[in-house]
Amino acid sequence: MVKSTPHPLAVPRLVIAAPSSGSGKTTVATGLMAAFAGRGLAVSPHKAGPDYIDPGYHALATGRPGRNLDAFMCGPELVGPLFAHGAAGCDLAVVEGVMGLYDGAAGRGELASTAQVAKLLRAPVVLVVDASSQSRSVAALVHGFASFDPQVRLGGVILNKVGSDRHEAMLREALEEAGMPVLGVLRRVPQVEAPSRHLGLVPVAERRADAVASVAALAEQVRAGCDLEALLALARSAPPLDCAVWSAEQALADAREWADAVLPGRDAGPAAAAAAASAAGRPVVAVAGGAAFTFSYAEHAELLTAAGADVVPFDPLRDEALPEGTAGLVIGGGFPEVYAPELSANEPLRKAVADFAAAGGPVAAECAGLLYLARSLDGKPMCGVLDADARMSQRLTLGYREAVAVSDSSLAAAGTRLRGHEFHRTVVEPGAGATPAWGFTHPERRVEGFVRQGVHASYLHTHWAAEPSVARRFAAAAAAHR
């Protein structure tokens, strides 16, 4: 719910899309962000969909937090306000799409597609086409994407992986006949490609020096191969966007008002606990970070802060103790499977986490956090908070989920409904505790995760902007625990 008064937002903006995954969206979007930032523009970076890794490269390119726009997890009504929140005061916003332009949540039409995001933002689309195996056929491909949905404004094409001057000439001739502007041509430059592994690109936090060099090289490649002036003119042609601007404070106020009206008394416990603890100062919520835990949405920390907590990062690979005064613990997603030996070797911190959980401290763990709280990960001892063991798997679990909280926890009241996303190549056995965290209602029905004392641990990635009450509830639980 966003209740603030809508107003015209006149931020120039572009959506970078492609016919399919692997066409070069991240290369082009990140290079454009860095190139325009290098010209002194304040660039707001965004990513359609649930992906955590690309926004890390976007942040490196722009010096601003990379923010996600996910119409499935947050609802179409929040795409504009969340965009406006991130883009406020910027000279330009660049939105990297997800998958192919018209691909979205399976079986849900255009929901969560790049096309839907572009329409909600009234933003022109630039199509990145992998031209490595085609010449004149590129015109038919682009014509199909341009005409499929008349509400999607395709403003031009950037040709990627072009092989030679002659190849470029054939492509340009075909697109000129089709009336589609060519806004850039990029050749193959292998040294600019970022390394990948089982879940996509290697995050920035794991290769920062190399990532800085890669982003700089991408910026140079885009400057040399793209018409930046034409792209900026296209971005400036976007009409004003009439929408409210999301804020953590307003989101919490709206959620409180809704709960009081629809569910009187349901959240009274956490709210009362927070009020009672407020005189003692703000509770510290420790948030795991570093190379092993890189997945987070910027809005989570903003909501926790607005809910009265002091958010303090820590690195489970390096820190041997939780931050001083820790009253709540958030362990999000990442790649603990890559760092299992190092995480296991940090026995003092594993014990500190186990002791905190045993004392009833509120813990919110998602995916990587779930693995870290298990007894073991690929045979290496972890925190032992949960009676479960984790291991790598050959099977990729991927997709959107609809879930309902099975029982009351530090994160969610029983019956709370959220949409989320699963993305992992690991297995936890058992997959659910005696008191599960979530009951999945779509696309399959099953229970998943663990609720134990103050611990809420699950594979499900969620976006708290969709349900701000979880941030308020968790901050209140931290205040009460302290």
Secondary structure as the mmCIF struct_conf table of DSSP 4:
data_model
#
loop_
_struct_conf.conf_type_id
_struct_conf.id
_struct_conf.beg_label_comp_id
_struct_conf.beg_label_asym_id
_struct_conf.beg_label_seq_id
_struct_conf.end_label_comp_id
_struct_conf.end_label_asym_id
_struct_conf.end_label_seq_id
BEND BEND1 SER A 4 SER A 4
HELX_LH_PP_P HELX_LH_PP_P1 THR A 5 PRO A 6
STRN STRN1 HIS A 7 LEU A 9
STRN STRN2 ARG A 13 ALA A 17
BEND BEND2 PRO A 19 SER A 20
TURN_TY1_P TURN_TY1_P1 SER A 21 GLY A 22
BEND BEND3 SER A 23 GLY A 24
HELX_RH_AL_P HELX_RH_AL_P1 LYS A 25 GLY A 38
TURN_TY1_P TURN_TY1_P2 ARG A 39 GLY A 40
STRN STRN3 VAL A 43 ALA A 48
BEND BEND4 GLY A 49 PRO A 50
BEND BEND5 TYR A 52 TYR A 52
HELX_RH_AL_P HELX_RH_AL_P2 ILE A 53 THR A 62
BEND BEND6 GLY A 63 ARG A 64
STRN STRN4 ARG A 67 LEU A 69
TURN_TY1_P TURN_TY1_P3 ALA A 71 MET A 73
BEND BEND7 CYS A 74 CYS A 74
HELX_RH_AL_P HELX_RH_AL_P3 PRO A 76 ALA A 87
TURN_TY1_P TURN_TY1_P4 ALA A 88 GLY A 89
BEND BEND8 ASP A 91 ASP A 91
STRN STRN5 LEU A 92 GLU A 96
BEND BEND9 MET A 99 GLY A 100
TURN_TY1_P TURN_TY1_P5 LEU A 101 TYR A 102
BEND BEND10 ALA A 105 ALA A 105
TURN_TY1_P TURN_TY1_P6 ALA A 106 GLY A 107
BEND BEND11 ARG A 108 ARG A 108
TURN_TY1_P TURN_TY1_P7 GLY A 109 ALA A 112
HELX_RH_AL_P HELX_RH_AL_P4 THR A 114 LEU A 121
TURN_TY1_P TURN_TY1_P8 ARG A 122 ARG A 122
STRN STRN6 VAL A 125 ASP A 130
TURN_TY1_P TURN_TY1_P9 SER A 132 SER A 133
BEND BEND12 SER A 135 SER A 135
TURN_TY1_P TURN_TY1_P10 ARG A 136 ARG A 136
HELX_RH_AL_P HELX_RH_AL_P5 SER A 137 PHE A 148
TURN_TY1_P TURN_TY1_P11 PRO A 150 GLN A 151
BEND BEND13 VAL A 152 VAL A 152
STRN STRN7 LEU A 154 VAL A 162
HELX_RH_AL_P HELX_RH_AL_P6 ASP A 165 GLU A 177
TURN_TY1_P TURN_TY1_P12 ALA A 178 GLY A 179
STRN STRN8 VAL A 182 ARG A 187
HELX_RH_3T_P HELX_RH_3T_P1 PRO A 190 VAL A 192
HELX_LH_PP_P HELX_LH_PP_P2 GLU A 193 PRO A 195
STRN STRN9 SER A 196 ARG A 197
TURN_TY1_P TURN_TY1_P13 HIS A 198 LEU A 199
STRN STRN10 GLY A 200 LEU A 201
HELX_LH_PP_P HELX_LH_PP_P3 VAL A 202 PRO A 203
HELX_RH_3T_P HELX_RH_3T_P2 VAL A 204 GLU A 206
BEND BEND14 ARG A 207 ARG A 207
HELX_RH_AL_P HELX_RH_AL_P7 ARG A 208 GLY A 225
STRN STRN11 CYS A 226 CYS A 226
HELX_RH_AL_P HELX_RH_AL_P8 LEU A 228 ARG A 236
TURN_TY1_P TURN_TY1_P14 SER A 237 SER A 237
BEND BEND15 ALA A 238 ALA A 238
HELX_LH_PP_P HELX_LH_PP_P4 PRO A 239 PRO A 240
STRN STRN12 LEU A 241 CYS A 243
HELX_LH_PP_P HELX_LH_PP_P5 ALA A 244 TRP A 246
HELX_RH_AL_P HELX_RH_AL_P9 ALA A 248 VAL A 262
BEND BEND16 LEU A 263 LEU A 263
TURN_TY1_P TURN_TY1_P15 PRO A 264 ASP A 267
HELX_RH_AL_P HELX_RH_AL_P10 ALA A 268 ALA A 277
HELX_RH_3T_P HELX_RH_3T_P3 SER A 278 ALA A 280
HELX_LH_PP_P HELX_LH_PP_P6 ARG A 282 PRO A 283
STRN STRN13 VAL A 284 ALA A 288
BEND BEND17 GLY A 290 GLY A 290
TURN_TY1_P TURN_TY1_P16 ALA A 291 ALA A 292
STRN STRN14 PHE A 295 PHE A 295
HELX_RH_AL_P HELX_RH_AL_P11 ALA A 298 ALA A 306
TURN_TY1_P TURN_TY1_P17 ALA A 307 GLY A 308
HELX_LH_PP_P HELX_LH_PP_P7 ALA A 309 ALA A 309
STRN STRN15 ASP A 310 PHE A 314
TURN_TY1_P TURN_TY1_P18 PRO A 316 ARG A 318
BEND BEND18 GLU A 320 ALA A 321
HELX_LH_PP_P HELX_LH_PP_P8 LEU A 322 PRO A 323
TURN_TY1_P TURN_TY1_P19 GLU A 324 GLY A 325
STRN STRN16 THR A 326 ILE A 331
STRN STRN17 GLY A 333 GLY A 333
BEND BEND19 GLY A 334 GLY A 334
TURN_TY1_P TURN_TY1_P20 PRO A 336 TYR A 339
HELX_RH_AL_P HELX_RH_AL_P12 ALA A 340 ALA A 345
HELX_RH_AL_P HELX_RH_AL_P13 GLU A 347 ALA A 358
TURN_TY1_P TURN_TY1_P21 ALA A 359 GLY A 360
STRN STRN18 VAL A 363 GLU A 366
TURN_TY1_P TURN_TY1_P22 CYS A 367 CYS A 367
HELX_RH_AL_P HELX_RH_AL_P14 ALA A 368 LEU A 373
BEND BEND20 ALA A 374 ARG A 375
STRN STRN19 SER A 376 LEU A 377
TURN_TY1_P TURN_TY1_P23 ASP A 378 GLY A 379
STRN STRN20 LYS A 380 PRO A 381
BEND BEND21 LEU A 386 ASP A 387
STRN STRN21 ASP A 389 ALA A 405
BEND BEND22 SER A 407 SER A 407
BEND BEND23 SER A 410 LEU A 411
TURN_TY1_P TURN_TY1_P24 ALA A 414 GLY A 415
STRN STRN22 ARG A 417 GLU A 429
BEND BEND24 PRO A 430 GLY A 431
STRN STRN23 ALA A 432 ALA A 432
BEND BEND25 ALA A 434 THR A 435
BEND BEND26 ALA A 437 ALA A 437
STRN STRN24 TRP A 438 HIS A 442
BEND BEND27 PRO A 443 GLU A 444
STRN STRN25 ARG A 446 GLU A 448
STRN STRN26 GLY A 449 GLY A 449
STRN STRN27 PHE A 450 ARG A 452
TURN_TY1_P TURN_TY1_P25 GLN A 453 GLY A 454
STRN STRN28 VAL A 455 SER A 458
BEND BEND28 TYR A 459 TYR A 459
STRN STRN29 HIS A 461 THR A 462
HELX_RH_3T_P HELX_RH_3T_P4 TRP A 464 ALA A 466
TURN_TY1_P TURN_TY1_P26 PRO A 468 PRO A 468
HELX_RH_AL_P HELX_RH_AL_P15 SER A 469 HIS A 481
#
